[in-house]
Amino acid sequence: MLLSGTTKLLGVIGHPIAHSLSPIMHNAALTHLGLDYVYLPLPVKPEDLEVAIAGLAAIGMRGFNVTIPHKQAVMGLMSEISAIAQAVGAVNTVSWTESGWVGTNTDVAGFLAPLQSLSKIWSQKSAVILGNGGAARAVVAGCTQLGCEQVQVVGRDVEKLREFLYSWNLAAIPANLSVHLWDDLPTLLPQADLLVNTTPLGMYPHVERSPLSPSELELLKLGAIAYDLIYTPNPTRFLQLAQANGAIAIDGLEMLIHQGAAALEGWIQQPAPVDIMRQALLDRLKIAK
């Protein structure tokens, strides 16, 4: 990639940001397409967010992704927020327009992409979501778009679960959402058609951990889908145990790729080379597929 005075700027803001794989897949895509763009990792501390956003506009940044801890705080600095970002309560993709910064959320599209390729009918399906943090919000919105009959969020803190449910009630979606304590899992798991881990349990370097025990995952029905938003290690202990019990496994790498592809397509107004983005990440993570 040859940079020049005409190179257009894209990037990702977060704190910390050095671990981000987004520059790897985006720059691979931009090089493949022969576009005069570069995608940069941009470390921005929470206390510097407002001045940073103004600075990105001043230098002509075309767009940027947003990661932890800025996905909610950045919403107040947008000129416009898409309906899906308002529903989720978080912005992960920002584009510059004549009216200023416009924020949206491509995490939902990223989450949905591998599920939609399975060609299942979701209207009578039950989804169980482990965790009630920010990542769970995009998953709830995605399950609602799929048309799942039941969307059940499971957590360990009753007060946080109530807050999670109340926040969705304010947004008037979804009617099929319920919250449950971890102790309810023996009842919920046998009914689950889709089980999603949104917790950090099992993320590198704690690769031996899983949000559920082997005996709990034995409760899954044959052919259920186990989806882990974690992409390193690949597969996680959670997915290994689920597959051993006959589940279909989906790893977090696909969500990362497809949310990135959706963001890139919005910026460059042409299809993103998903296969190129995937291979760049597999090469970096040294995963054979």
Secondary structure, 3 states (H helix, E strand, C coil): CCCCCCCEEEEEEECCCCCCCHHHHHHHHHHHHCCCEEEEEEECCHHHHHHHHHHHHHCCCCEEEECCCCCCHHHHHCCEECHHHHHHCCCCEEEEECCEEEEECCHHHHHHHHHHCCCCCCCCCEEEEECCCHHHHHHHHHHHHHCCCEEEEEECCHHHHHHHHHHHHHHCCCCCEEEEEHHHHHHHHHHCCEEEECCCCCCCCCCCCCCCCHHHHCCCCCCCEEEECCCCCCCCHHHHHHHHCCCEEECHHHHHHHHHHHHHHHHHCCCCCHHHHHHHHHHHHCCCC
